[in-house]
Amino acid sequence: MLTLMLVRSKSFSFILRKVTLYRSMNKLKQQHEALTRRRQEALRQLERSSADLVPLHQVREVLSQFHKLLSKHRLKHKRTCFRSS
């Protein structure tokens, strides 16, 4: 009788693990589908975007000027600059 209860307990435990795994898999599948939809929407928005690309030399120039500006000022002014942006 004890052996029979042990077997039932193991079977029941196995079934619970299987159900838990099944629920987890379904949840992951739903999350994957939602993320896939978000990704596709983001890609569509990018395709519709009419923004022009900024030339690399302009980006480098602006960053260089920003670096020069920061290197001239004290830490307190640098913090103020970053807080206001």
The first five atom37 places (N, CA, C, CB, O) and aatype in JSON, in Angstrom:
{
  "aatype": [12, 10, 16, 10, 12, 10, 19, 1, 15, 11, 15, 13, 15, 13, 9, 10, 1, 11, 19, 16, 10, 18, 1, 15, 12, 2, 11, 10, 11, 5, 5, 8, 6, 0, 10, 16, 1, 1, 1, 5, 6, 0, 10, 1, 5, 10, 6, 1, 15, 15, 0, 3, 10, 19, 14, 10, 8, 5, 19, 1, 6, 19, 10, 15, 5, 13, 8, 11, 10, 10, 15, 11, 8, 1, 10, 11, 8, 11, 1, 16, 4, 13, 1, 15, 15],
  "atom_mask": [
    [1, 1, 1, 1, 1],
    [1, 1, 1, 1, 1],
    [1, 1, 1, 1, 1],
    [1, 1, 1, 1, 1],
    [1, 1, 1, 1, 1],
    [1, 1, 1, 1, 1],
    [1, 1, 1, 1, 1],
    [1, 1, 1, 1, 1],
    [1, 1, 1, 1, 1],
    [1, 1, 1, 1, 1],
    [1, 1, 1, 1, 1],
    [1, 1, 1, 1, 1],
    [1, 1, 1, 1, 1],
    [1, 1, 1, 1, 1],
    [1, 1, 1, 1, 1],
    [1, 1, 1, 1, 1],
    [1, 1, 1, 1, 1],
    [1, 1, 1, 1, 1],
    [1, 1, 1, 1, 1],
    [1, 1, 1, 1, 1],
    [1, 1, 1, 1, 1],
    [1, 1, 1, 1, 1],
    [1, 1, 1, 1, 1],
    [1, 1, 1, 1, 1],
    [1, 1, 1, 1, 1],
    [1, 1, 1, 1, 1],
    [1, 1, 1, 1, 1],
    [1, 1, 1, 1, 1],
    [1, 1, 1, 1, 1],
    [1, 1, 1, 1, 1],
    [1, 1, 1, 1, 1],
    [1, 1, 1, 1, 1],
    [1, 1, 1, 1, 1],
    [1, 1, 1, 1, 1],
    [1, 1, 1, 1, 1],
    [1, 1, 1, 1, 1],
    [1, 1, 1, 1, 1],
    [1, 1, 1, 1, 1],
    [1, 1, 1, 1, 1],
    [1, 1, 1, 1, 1],
    [1, 1, 1, 1, 1],
    [1, 1, 1, 1, 1],
    [1, 1, 1, 1, 1],
    [1, 1, 1, 1, 1],
    [1, 1, 1, 1, 1],
    [1, 1, 1, 1, 1],
    [1, 1, 1, 1, 1],
    [1, 1, 1, 1, 1],
    [1, 1, 1, 1, 1],
    [1, 1, 1, 1, 1],
    [1, 1, 1, 1, 1],
    [1, 1, 1, 1, 1],
    [1, 1, 1, 1, 1],
    [1, 1, 1, 1, 1],
    [1, 1, 1, 1, 1],
    [1, 1, 1, 1, 1],
    [1, 1, 1, 1, 1],
    [1, 1, 1, 1, 1],
    [1, 1, 1, 1, 1],
    [1, 1, 1, 1, 1],
    [1, 1, 1, 1, 1],
    [1, 1, 1, 1, 1],
    [1, 1, 1, 1, 1],
    [1, 1, 1, 1, 1],
    [1, 1, 1, 1, 1],
    [1, 1, 1, 1, 1],
    [1, 1, 1, 1, 1],
    [1, 1, 1, 1, 1],
    [1, 1, 1, 1, 1],
    [1, 1, 1, 1, 1],
    [1, 1, 1, 1, 1],
    [1, 1, 1, 1, 1],
    [1, 1, 1, 1, 1],
    [1, 1, 1, 1, 1],
    [1, 1, 1, 1, 1],
    [1, 1, 1, 1, 1],
    [1, 1, 1, 1, 1],
    [1, 1, 1, 1, 1],
    [1, 1, 1, 1, 1],
    [1, 1, 1, 1, 1],
    [1, 1, 1, 1, 1],
    [1, 1, 1, 1, 1],
    [1, 1, 1, 1, 1],
    [1, 1, 1, 1, 1],
    [1, 1, 1, 1, 1]
  ],
  "atom_positions": [
    [[0.82, -1.19, 0.0], [0.0, 0.0, 0.0], [0.87, 1.26, 0.0], [-0.94, -0.01, 1.21], [0.58, 2.23, -0.7]],
    [[1.94, 1.24, 0.79], [2.88, 2.36, 0.8], [3.53, 2.51, -0.56], [3.95, 2.17, 1.89], [3.72, 3.64, -1.03]],
    [[3.88, 1.42, -1.2], [4.49, 1.45, -2.53], [3.52, 2.05, -3.54], [4.91, 0.04, -2.97], [3.92, 2.85, -4.39]],
    [[2.27, 1.67, -3.43], [1.25, 2.18, -4.34], [1.11, 3.7, -4.17], [-0.11, 1.48, -4.08], [0.97, 4.42, -5.16]],
    [[1.14, 4.19, -2.94], [1.03, 5.63, -2.68], [2.26, 6.36, -3.23], [0.89, 5.9, -1.17], [2.14, 7.47, -3.76]],
    [[3.43, 5.73, -3.09], [4.65, 6.33, -3.62], [4.58, 6.46, -5.13], [5.88, 5.51, -3.21], [4.95, 7.49, -5.69]],
    [[4.11, 5.42, -5.78], [4.0, 5.44, -7.24], [3.01, 6.51, -7.66], [3.57, 4.07, -7.79], [3.26, 7.26, -8.6]],
    [[1.87, 6.59, -6.96], [0.88, 7.62, -7.28], [1.47, 9.01, -7.05], [-0.4, 7.44, -6.43], [1.26, 9.92, -7.86]],
    [[2.2, 9.16, -5.97], [2.8, 10.45, -5.67], [3.79, 10.85, -6.75], [3.49, 10.4, -4.32], [3.79, 12.0, -7.19]],
    [[4.62, 9.93, -7.18], [5.58, 10.23, -8.25], [4.86, 10.55, -9.55], [6.53, 9.05, -8.45], [5.25, 11.48, -10.26]],
    [[3.82, 9.81, -9.87], [3.05, 10.05, -11.09], [2.39, 11.42, -11.03], [2.0, 8.96, -11.31], [2.39, 12.17, -12.0]],
    [[1.81, 11.72, -9.86], [1.15, 13.0, -9.69], [2.16, 14.14, -9.81], [0.44, 13.05, -8.34], [1.88, 15.17, -10.44]],
    [[3.32, 13.96, -9.21], [4.38, 14.96, -9.29], [4.83, 15.17, -10.73], [5.56, 14.55, -8.41], [5.05, 16.3, -11.17]],
    [[4.97, 14.06, -11.46], [5.36, 14.14, -12.87], [4.32, 14.9, -13.66], [5.57, 12.73, -13.46], [4.66, 15.72, -14.52]],
    [[3.05, 14.63, -13.4], [1.97, 15.3, -14.12], [1.98, 16.79, -13.8], [0.59, 14.68, -13.76], [1.78, 17.62, -14.69]],
    [[2.21, 17.14, -12.52], [2.28, 18.55, -12.15], [3.43, 19.26, -12.85], [2.42, 18.71, -10.64], [3.27, 20.38, -13.34]],
    [[4.58, 18.61, -12.9], [5.72, 19.21, -13.6], [5.42, 19.4, -15.08], [6.98, 18.35, -13.42], [5.79, 20.4, -15.68]],
    [[4.73, 18.42, -15.64], [4.38, 18.5, -17.06], [3.4, 19.66, -17.31], [3.77, 17.16, -17.53], [3.54, 20.39, -18.29]],
    [[2.42, 19.81, -16.43], [1.45, 20.9, -16.57], [2.15, 22.25, -16.4], [0.3, 20.74, -15.52], [1.89, 23.19, -17.15]],
    [[3.03, 22.34, -15.42], [3.77, 23.58, -15.18], [4.63, 23.92, -16.39], [4.64, 23.46, -13.92], [4.68, 25.07, -16.81]],
    [[5.29, 22.93, -16.93], [6.12, 23.14, -18.12], [5.26, 23.6, -19.29], [6.88, 21.84, -18.48], [5.64, 24.51, -20.03]],
    [[4.11, 22.97, -19.47], [3.2, 23.32, -20.56], [2.75, 24.78, -20.43], [1.98, 22.37, -20.57], [2.72, 25.51, -21.41]],
    [[2.38, 25.19, -19.2], [1.94, 26.57, -18.97], [3.08, 27.55, -19.24], [1.43, 26.74, -17.52], [2.88, 28.6, -19.84]],
    [[4.27, 27.2, -18.78], [5.43, 28.07, -19.0], [5.72, 28.21, -20.48], [6.66, 27.52, -18.28], [6.03, 29.3, -20.96]],
    [[5.63, 27.11, -21.2], [5.88, 27.15, -22.65], [4.84, 28.03, -23.34], [5.86, 25.73, -23.24], [5.18, 28.8, -24.24]],
    [[3.58, 27.91, -22.93], [2.54, 28.74, -23.54], [2.77, 30.22, -23.25], [1.16, 28.33, -23.03], [2.59, 31.07, -24.12]],
    [[3.18, 30.51, -22.03], [3.45, 31.9, -21.66], [4.61, 32.46, -22.48], [3.77, 32.0, -20.16], [4.54, 33.58, -22.97]],
    [[5.66, 31.67, -22.63], [6.81, 32.09, -23.45], [6.41, 32.27, -24.91], [7.95, 31.07, -23.35], [6.88, 33.19, -25.58]],
    [[5.56, 31.39, -25.39], [5.1, 31.5, -26.78], [4.31, 32.79, -26.98], [4.23, 30.28, -27.15], [4.48, 33.46, -28.0]],
    [[3.46, 33.13, -26.03], [2.69, 34.37, -26.13], [3.61, 35.59, -26.08], [1.65, 34.45, -25.01], [3.42, 36.55, -26.83]],
    [[4.59, 35.55, -25.2], [5.55, 36.66, -25.11], [6.33, 36.79, -26.41], [6.51, 36.46, -23.92], [6.57, 37.9, -26.9]],
    [[6.74, 35.66, -26.98], [7.49, 35.68, -28.24], [6.64, 36.28, -29.35], [7.94, 34.25, -28.62], [7.12, 37.09, -30.15]],
    [[5.38, 35.9, -29.41], [4.49, 36.43, -30.44], [4.29, 37.93, -30.27], [3.13, 35.71, -30.4], [4.28, 38.68, -31.25]],
    [[4.12, 38.38, -29.02], [3.95, 39.82, -28.76], [5.2, 40.59, -29.16], [3.61, 40.07, -27.27], [5.1, 41.65, -29.77]],
    [[6.37, 40.07, -28.81], [7.62, 40.74, -29.18], [7.83, 40.74, -30.69], [8.81, 40.06, -28.49], [8.35, 41.71, -31.24]],
    [[7.44, 39.69, -31.34], [7.55, 39.62, -32.8], [6.66, 40.68, -33.45], [7.16, 38.22, -33.32], [7.07, 41.34, -34.4]],
    [[5.44, 40.84, -32.91], [4.55, 41.88, -33.44], [5.14, 43.28, -33.22], [3.15, 41.79, -32.78], [5.09, 44.12, -34.12]],
    [[5.7, 43.52, -32.03], [6.32, 44.82, -31.76], [7.5, 45.08, -32.69], [6.79, 44.89, -30.3], [7.68, 46.2, -33.17]],
    [[8.29, 44.04, -32.94], [9.45, 44.17, -33.83], [9.0, 44.52, -35.24], [10.29, 42.87, -33.84], [9.56, 45.4, -35.89]],
    [[7.96, 43.81, -35.71], [7.47, 44.06, -37.06], [6.92, 45.47, -37.19], [6.4, 43.04, -37.44], [7.12, 46.13, -38.21]],
    [[6.22, 45.94, -36.16], [5.69, 47.3, -36.18], [6.82, 48.32, -36.19], [4.78, 47.55, -34.99], [6.75, 49.32, -36.91]],
    [[7.87, 48.08, -35.4], [9.01, 48.99, -35.38], [9.7, 49.02, -36.74], [10.02, 48.57, -34.29], [10.11, 50.09, -37.21]],
    [[9.82, 47.87, -37.38], [10.43, 47.83, -38.71], [9.58, 48.58, -39.73], [10.62, 46.38, -39.16], [10.12, 49.27, -40.6]],
    [[8.26, 48.46, -39.63], [7.38, 49.2, -40.53], [7.52, 50.71, -40.33], [5.91, 48.78, -40.32], [7.53, 51.48, -41.29]],
    [[7.63, 51.13, -39.07], [7.81, 52.55, -38.78], [9.13, 53.06, -39.34], [7.75, 52.8, -37.28], [9.2, 54.17, -39.86]],
    [[10.17, 52.24, -39.25], [11.46, 52.63, -39.8], [11.39, 52.78, -41.32], [12.53, 51.61, -39.43], [11.98, 53.7, -41.89]],
    [[10.66, 51.87, -41.96], [10.54, 51.93, -43.42], [9.77, 53.18, -43.85], [9.83, 50.68, -43.95], [10.09, 53.77, -44.88]],
    [[8.77, 53.59, -43.06], [7.97, 54.76, -43.39], [8.68, 56.06, -43.04], [6.63, 54.7, -42.68], [8.32, 57.14, -43.52]],
    [[9.68, 55.95, -42.21], [10.39, 57.14, -41.76], [11.08, 57.82, -42.93], [11.41, 56.79, -40.66], [11.71, 57.16, -43.77]],
    [[10.96, 59.12, -42.97], [11.6, 59.86, -44.06], [12.8, 60.65, -43.55], [10.59, 60.81, -44.72], [13.26, 61.59, -44.2]],
    [[13.29, 60.25, -42.4], [14.44, 60.97, -41.82], [15.68, 60.75, -42.68], [14.7, 60.51, -40.37], [15.95, 59.65, -43.16]],
    [[16.42, 61.83, -42.86], [17.67, 61.74, -43.6], [18.79, 61.34, -42.66], [18.0, 63.08, -44.3], [18.78, 61.68, -41.47]],
    [[19.74, 60.63, -43.19], [20.89, 60.23, -42.4], [21.83, 61.42, -42.21], [21.64, 59.06, -43.07], [21.99, 62.25, -43.1]],
    [[22.43, 61.49, -41.04], [23.38, 62.56, -40.75], [24.76, 62.08, -41.18], [23.36, 62.96, -39.22], [25.18, 60.99, -40.79]],
    [[25.45, 62.86, -41.96], [26.79, 62.45, -42.4], [27.73, 62.25, -41.21], [27.38, 63.5, -43.36], [27.69, 63.0, -40.24]],
    [[28.55, 61.23, -41.32], [29.46, 60.86, -40.24], [30.41, 61.99, -39.87], [30.24, 59.64, -40.63], [30.69, 62.2, -38.69]],
    [[30.9, 62.72, -40.85], [31.83, 63.81, -40.55], [31.17, 64.89, -39.69], [32.36, 64.42, -41.84], [31.84, 65.51, -38.87]],
    [[29.87, 65.12, -39.88], [29.18, 66.11, -39.05], [29.04, 65.61, -37.61], [27.79, 66.42, -39.64], [29.19, 66.39, -36.67]],
    [[28.76, 64.34, -37.44], [28.65, 63.77, -36.1], [29.99, 63.87, -35.39], [28.18, 62.29, -36.17], [30.05, 64.26, -34.22]],
    [[31.04, 63.52, -36.08], [32.37, 63.61, -35.48], [32.72, 65.05, -35.09], [33.43, 63.05, -36.45], [33.3, 65.29, -34.03]],
    [[32.37, 65.98, -35.93], [32.66, 67.39, -35.66], [31.92, 67.87, -34.42], [32.29, 68.25, -36.87], [32.5, 68.54, -33.56]],
    [[30.66, 67.55, -34.33], [29.86, 67.97, -33.17], [30.4, 67.34, -31.89], [28.38, 67.59, -33.37], [30.51, 68.01, -30.86]],
    [[30.73, 66.06, -31.95], [31.28, 65.4, -30.77], [32.63, 65.98, -30.37], [31.42, 63.91, -31.01], [32.94, 66.1, -29.19]],
    [[33.42, 66.32, -31.34], [34.72, 66.93, -31.07], [34.55, 68.29, -30.39], [35.53, 67.09, -32.38], [35.25, 68.58, -29.42]],
    [[33.64, 69.1, -30.88], [33.37, 70.4, -30.28], [32.83, 70.23, -28.86], [32.38, 71.19, -31.13], [33.18, 70.99, -27.96]],
    [[31.98, 69.25, -28.67], [31.42, 68.98, -27.35], [32.53, 68.57, -26.38], [30.34, 67.89, -27.42], [32.56, 69.0, -25.23]],
    [[33.43, 67.74, -26.85], [34.56, 67.3, -26.03], [35.43, 68.49, -25.63], [35.4, 66.24, -26.79], [35.85, 68.61, -24.48]],
    [[35.7, 69.37, -26.59], [36.5, 70.57, -26.3], [35.81, 71.44, -25.27], [36.76, 71.39, -27.6], [36.44, 71.97, -24.35]],
    [[34.51, 71.59, -25.42], [33.74, 72.41, -24.48], [33.81, 71.82, -23.07], [32.27, 72.52, -24.95], [34.01, 72.55, -22.1]],
    [[33.64, 70.52, -22.97], [33.68, 69.88, -21.65], [35.06, 69.93, -21.03], [33.22, 68.43, -21.76], [35.19, 70.06, -19.81]],
    [[36.08, 69.83, -21.84], [37.44, 69.82, -21.28], [37.84, 71.19, -20.74], [38.44, 69.36, -22.34], [38.77, 71.28, -19.93]],
    [[37.18, 72.24, -21.16], [37.51, 73.59, -20.71], [36.85, 73.95, -19.38], [37.1, 74.6, -21.77], [37.3, 74.88, -18.7]],
    [[35.8, 73.24, -19.0], [35.03, 73.62, -17.82], [35.29, 72.7, -16.64], [33.56, 73.64, -18.15], [35.72, 71.55, -16.78]],
    [[34.99, 73.23, -15.47], [35.16, 72.45, -14.25], [34.03, 71.43, -14.13], [35.19, 73.37, -13.01], [33.04, 71.48, -14.85]],
    [[34.22, 70.5, -13.2], [33.27, 69.4, -13.0], [31.87, 69.91, -12.69], [33.75, 68.49, -11.88], [30.89, 69.35, -13.18]],
    [[31.76, 70.94, -11.89], [30.44, 71.49, -11.53], [29.68, 71.93, -12.77], [30.59, 72.66, -10.55], [28.48, 71.67, -12.91]],
    [[30.37, 72.61, -13.67], [29.72, 73.06, -14.91], [29.37, 71.89, -15.82], [30.63, 74.04, -15.66], [28.36, 71.93, -16.52]],
    [[30.19, 70.88, -15.81], [29.91, 69.68, -16.63], [28.63, 69.02, -16.15], [31.09, 68.68, -16.57], [27.78, 68.62, -16.95]],
    [[28.49, 68.91, -14.84], [27.28, 68.3, -14.28], [26.05, 69.1, -14.66], [27.37, 68.19, -12.75], [25.02, 68.53, -15.03]],
    [[26.15, 70.4, -14.58], [25.03, 71.27, -14.96], [24.67, 71.07, -16.41], [25.37, 72.73, -14.69], [23.49, 71.04, -16.76]],
    [[25.65, 70.95, -17.24], [25.43, 70.75, -18.68], [24.66, 69.45, -18.93], [26.77, 70.72, -19.43], [23.73, 69.44, -19.74]],
    [[25.05, 68.38, -18.26], [24.4, 67.09, -18.48], [23.0, 67.06, -17.88], [25.24, 65.97, -17.89], [22.12, 66.39, -18.42]],
    [[22.78, 67.77, -16.79], [21.44, 67.81, -16.18], [20.46, 68.56, -17.05], [21.5, 68.44, -14.79], [19.28, 68.22, -17.09]],
    [[20.92, 69.56, -17.74], [20.02, 70.38, -18.55], [19.7, 69.76, -19.9], [20.62, 71.74, -18.76], [18.79, 70.2, -20.59]],
    [[20.45, 68.74, -20.28], [20.2, 68.15, -21.61], [19.17, 67.07, -21.55], [21.48, 67.6, -22.2], [18.84, 66.48, -22.57]]
  ]
}
